[in-house]
Amino acid sequence: MNFMQMAVEQSRIAARRGEVPIGCVIVKNGKVIAKGYNQREHKQNCLWHAEIVALNRACRKLKSWRLNDCEMYVTLEPCQMCMGAILNARLRKVYVGAKSTTDLNWQTPIEFQPNTEAQNILVDFFRNKR
């Protein structure tokens, strides 16, 4: 069975459980290290997308948040949240089974409130790291 087909099987699990049918598999050196499927309804948690579930499991397995030697196979093009997590995990490559045809169906206003103390904490932290 190929890796995308394994992701499809994860999406079938999600569908059987009444979730949006999206599945995900993460591979390192040709071996599956993590799988996931959507679980937002079951967990009542907006973060439980297939990609996030799989990323979390991969990080635990490798004991690292850096997944730069890994590839992801996901049945639907990742949303903005998942893409942010993928970029942060530094995945080598993402294979997508289907393109998303939907735009964001919800928008939350964001307002910038400048705060020097918040800025300085970050600047000092990274200055000390380097």
C-alpha positions in Angstrom: 0.0 0.0 0.0 1.4 3.4 -0.9 1.6 6.3 1.7 -1.2 8.4 0.1 -3.5 5.3 0.2 -2.7 5.0 3.9 -3.8 8.6 4.4 -7.0 7.8 2.5 -7.6 4.9 4.9 -7.2 7.4 7.8 -9.8 9.6 6.1 -12.2 6.7 6.0 -11.8 6.2 9.7 -12.7 9.9 10.2 -15.8 9.5 7.9 -17.0 6.5 9.8 -16.8 8.5 13.0 -18.8 11.4 11.6 -15.7 13.7 11.1 -14.7 15.6 8.0 -12.9 12.8 6.1 -9.3 13.9 6.1 -6.4 11.6 6.8 -2.6 12.1 7.2 0.5 10.0 7.3 4.1 11.1 8.2 7.0 9.2 6.8 10.7 9.2 7.7 13.2 7.2 5.7 10.5 5.3 3.9 8.7 4.2 7.1 5.4 5.5 8.6 6.1 7.1 11.9 2.7 8.7 12.5 -0.9 8.7 11.3 -3.8 10.9 12.0 -7.4 11.7 11.0 -9.8 14.6 11.9 -11.2 14.3 15.4 -12.6 17.8 16.1 -16.1 16.7 16.7 -15.1 13.7 18.9 -12.6 15.7 21.0 -14.6 19.0 20.8 -11.3 20.7 20.1 -10.7 23.0 17.1 -7.0 21.9 17.0 -7.6 18.2 16.2 -7.1 18.3 12.5 -5.6 15.2 10.9 -2.3 17.0 10.2 -2.0 18.3 13.8 -2.7 14.8 15.2 -0.1 13.2 13.0 2.5 16.0 13.7 2.0 15.6 17.4 2.5 11.8 17.2 5.6 12.2 15.1 7.1 14.7 17.5 6.5 12.4 20.4 8.0 9.4 18.5 11.1 11.3 17.5 11.3 13.3 20.7 11.8 16.4 18.7 9.7 19.2 17.2 12.0 19.3 14.1 10.7 16.9 11.5 13.0 18.1 8.7 13.7 14.5 7.6 10.0 13.7 7.3 7.4 13.9 4.6 3.7 14.2 5.0 0.9 12.6 2.9 -2.5 14.3 3.5 -5.7 13.8 1.6 -6.7 17.5 1.5 -4.7 20.6 1.1 -3.8 21.8 4.6 -5.6 24.8 6.1 -3.7 27.8 7.3 -3.4 26.5 10.9 -2.0 23.2 9.7 0.3 24.8 7.1 1.7 27.0 9.9 2.4 23.8 12.0 3.9 22.1 9.0 6.2 25.1 8.4 7.2 25.2 12.1 8.0 21.4 12.0 10.2 22.0 9.0 8.8 19.0 7.1 10.9 18.2 4.0 7.8 17.8 1.7 4.0 17.6 1.8 2.1 15.5 -0.7 -1.6 16.5 -1.1 -4.3 14.2 -2.5 -7.0 16.8 -3.2 -7.0 20.6 -3.5 -9.2 22.6 -1.2 -12.1 24.3 -3.0 -13.3 26.3 0.0 -12.3 29.6 1.3 -12.2 30.4 5.0 -15.8 30.5 6.2 -15.0 32.5 9.3 -12.9 35.6 10.0 -11.8 37.0 13.3 -10.7 40.6 13.5 -7.1 41.1 14.7 -6.0 44.4 16.2 -2.3 45.3 16.8 -1.7 46.8 20.3 2.0 47.8 20.4 3.7 46.8 23.7 7.4 47.6 24.2 7.8 45.2 27.1 6.5 42.3 25.0 8.8 43.2 22.2 11.8 43.5 24.5 11.3 40.1 26.1 11.4 38.5 22.6 14.4 40.5 21.5 16.4 39.7 24.7 15.5 36.1 24.5 16.8 35.6 21.0 19.8 37.9 21.5 20.8 35.6 24.4 20.2 32.4 22.3 22.6 33.6 19.6 
